[in-house]
Amino acid sequence: MIQADSASTWVVLGPIDNPRMGQALIDYARGLGLSIAQRQTESGWLLLCLDTEVEQAQQQYQRFIDDPENDRYLAASWTSGDNRIGFDYGRSGMLQQLTSKAGPITLTVMALCIAIWAGWNLGFAETIFSLTHFPVSLASVDGQWWRIFTPSLIHFSAIHIVFNLLWWWQLGGKIERYDGAGTLLLLLLVAGTLPNVAQFYLTGPSFGGLSGVVYALVGYCWIRGWRDPNSPLAIAKPLVGFLLLWLLLGFTAVSDAIGINMANGAHLGGLLVGVLQGLWCSRRA
């Protein structure tokens, strides 16, 4: 405890990973008439509140932890933030931001996709493709069952991998943080295999990319947000509409006209996997 004045005492509200995020809550709480502060200790940053405001402050703290990226906190920082407050992050700011929004599964998949992409462009494309492409027939798997999943890790252009990994980091990171690593792992394995089988029967074995899994994440977050609009996994309806429209365009001649070869079977299959898992998890919750 820290003495605030003769009538009040600062008490620990809870930990905060990033002091810049903590400042956003402080700015927002100031607009509500609450006094919240933060202090650095040997074990990390802590948020504090006055002992006379614990109940209200705890409610706002939990609300913030559940959805720290909500626009209300950004708006509060712009309108009432103290610009004199600053923090020295050295050179780790970008890395800290990357890891703070993603768990080990999210980061591991990103690292695998980047490593495969790098090897592909350093002259090992033929070797990598021979080890990771979908079997020419399911009867020819010959024990190499990983090749039903590994096409999801192959990307054929810079735009392809950047687009997929940005969505994977954003949505996969949220799912791993809020619903757990097990939920994300199940989505990854199911959406990274069954839609690949569907795509194989549609076009053959020459395909790749994480977009089927990305559509599973979209479907999952869509349903979770639909069943619980206050869920931190909810995504904006216009964004869902755009991605669904993009999915539909893949089944028309428009995709050929603009020179984009979409894995439509994997996209649709992934979306269905995500929707079904979202319904199941919502039902359990």
N, C-alpha and C positions, 0 to 999 in steps of 0.2 A: 504494500500500500504506500501511497505517496500523499503527503499532506497538501491539500489545495488551498484552504484558507481555514479560518477558525471554525467554520460551520460545516465544511465538506471535505471529503477525502477522495482521492483518485483510486479506483479499484480496477483490476485487470478485467477487460471485456473479452479478449481472446487474441490469438495470434493472427498475423497478417504476413503473407509471403512477400509482398511487394509494397514498399512504403509509398510509392506513387499512387497505388490503388487505395491504400489507407487514407491518403490525403483527400481522395475523391469522396470517401465516406464522411470524413470530417467536414468537408465543405457542404455536403448534403445535409448532415445532421445540424449544422449551424443554422440552416434555413428553417429547421423544425424547432429551433430553440433548445437543442441539446448540445452539451459540451462533451466532445470526444477528442482525445489526444493520442499520440503514439510515441513510444519510446523504444530505443534500440537497446537490447540486452545481449549478453554473450550467446544466448541461444537463438536470437533473431529479433524481429520486430513484434511489439505488442501494442494493441489498442487499449486505451484506458477510458473510463467514464467516471462521472461523479457518483458517489454512493447514493445520492438522492435521486438519481435518474437511471438506475440500473435496469429496471424492468423495460422502460421505453428504449433505452440504448441497446439492450440485448435483442429486442425485436428487430431493430433496424440493422444490427450487426448480422443477424442470421439471414435477413432478407438480402443484404449485400453479398454475403458469402454464397448464397444460392444463385445469384445472378449479378456478378460484379460488372458485367459489360453493359448493363442497362443504360439507356440514354439519359435517365434521370441523374446519374452521377456525373456524366460528362457535362451535362447542362449546368449542374451545380458548381462544378469547377470553373466553368467559363464565367458564370455570373457572380460567384462569391468567393472564388478561390484566392488564396494569398500567394501572389506571384513571387513574394520574397522567399518562399520556402523552396529549397532545392536539395537534391541528393546527388551524391557522387557514386556512379556505378562503374567507373573505370571503363574498361572495354567490353564488359560482359553484358551490356544492356540488351542487345539483339538476341544473344544466346539465351539470356534469362527469359526474355519474352517468348521465345520459341518453346522452351521447355516448360514454362509455367502454364501453358495452355494445352499441354499434351503429356500423356503418360508413357510408360515404357513400350507398350504395344504400338501406339501411334508412331513413336519415334523410331522403333525398330523397323516397321514396314517402310517408313520414309527412307531410312538408311539403305535398306535392301534395294528399293526401286532406284535410288540414286546410284548405288554401286553397279547395278546391272546396266543402267543407262550409260554410266561412264565407261564401263568395259566394252559395251556395244560400240561406242564411238571411238574407242582407242584401238580398234582393229580386231576385236574378239567376237564380233557379231555372229559369225557362223558357229563358233563353239558354244556361245551362250544360247543361241536359238536351238541348237541340237539337243541341249540339256533341259531346256525349259518349255519348248513349244508343246502344244496339245498333241497327243498321239494321233497318227494318221487314221487309226480306228481304235475303238475301245478294246477290241480283241487283241490288239498289238501292244498293250500297255506293258506286259512282261515284267511286272513287279515295280515299274516306275510310276507309281500312283501319284507322286508329287506333280507330275506333268499335267494332271487335271487342274491343279491349282496355280502352278507357276506362270501360266500365260498372263495372269492378273498382275504380275510384277514387271512385265515387259512393256516398254513404251517406244514408239517409233519416231517421235519428233519432240523438240523442246517444248512446243506449245502443249502437246499431249501430256507430258509428264508434269509440267508446271500446273496446268489446269487441274489435273487429278489430285496432285499432292496438296495443293492449296485447300481443296474441298476436304480431302482426307484429314488434313491437320485441323481444320476448323471444326468439322462435324465429328470426326472420330475422336478428337481430343475432348470435345464436350461430352460425348457419350462415355468415354473412359473415366472422366472426372466425376460425372454425376450418377451414372448407372453402373459403373464398375468395369474392370478389365475383362471379366468373364462375358459380359454382354457384348462388348466390342469384339472379342475374340470369336464368339459364336457367329456374329454377323459377318466377320471377315472370312471365316472358313466356309460357311454355307453359301454366302453370296460370291465367294471366290471360286466355287466349284460347280454347283448346280447350274448357274447361268452360263458357265463355260460349256457345259455339256449341251445346253440348248443352242448356244451359238455354233457349236461344232456341227450339229445336225442341220443348221440353216446354211452355213457357208463353208464348212470344212475346217481344217486345223490351223489355218493361217490367220490368227488374230491375237490381240494382246491389249493389255491396259487395265488399270484399276477402276475404270469408269463403272463397271457393273457393281463393284463394291460401293462406290460413291453413291450410286442410285439407291442402293440398299440403305445407306446412311440417311439419304434424303427421305426415303419412305418411312424409316423408323422415326426420325425426328418429326416428320409431318404428322404421323399418327399420335405420337406422344404429346405434341402441341395441341392437336385437335381434341384429344381426350382431356387435357389439362392445359388451358391457355396460359397459366402462370408458370408452367414448366420451363426451366432454363434451357431445355432442349428445343423449345418451339422455334420455328423459323418463319419468316414473313411469308404471308400467302402469295404476294406477287412473285416472290422468288420461286416458290413451289410451282406456281403457274408457268413461269418461264422455263423451268427445267422439264416440266411435263410437255410443254409445247415443243421444246427441243427434242424430246424423246419421240414425239409423234412425227416431227419432220424427218426423222431418220427412216421412217417407213414410207416416205414419199420420194418423188423424183427430185425434190429440192436439194437433198443432200448430195446427190450426184451432180446437180447443176453447179453447186458451189465447191465441188471437189473434195468433199469430206466423206470418207468411208466409215460409217458408224457400225459398231457391233450391236445391232438392234436387239438381238436375242439376249445378249448379256445385260443390256440396259434394262429391258423389260423384266427379265428374270430377277435381276438384282432389286428392282423396285418392289416386286411382289414379295421377295424374301423380307425386305425391310418392313413393308406394311404388315405382313403376318407376324413378324417378331414384335413390332410395335403394339399390335393388338394384344398379343399374348402378355407382354410385359405390363401393359396398361391394365389388363384384367387382373393380373396378380397384385399390382399396386392397389 
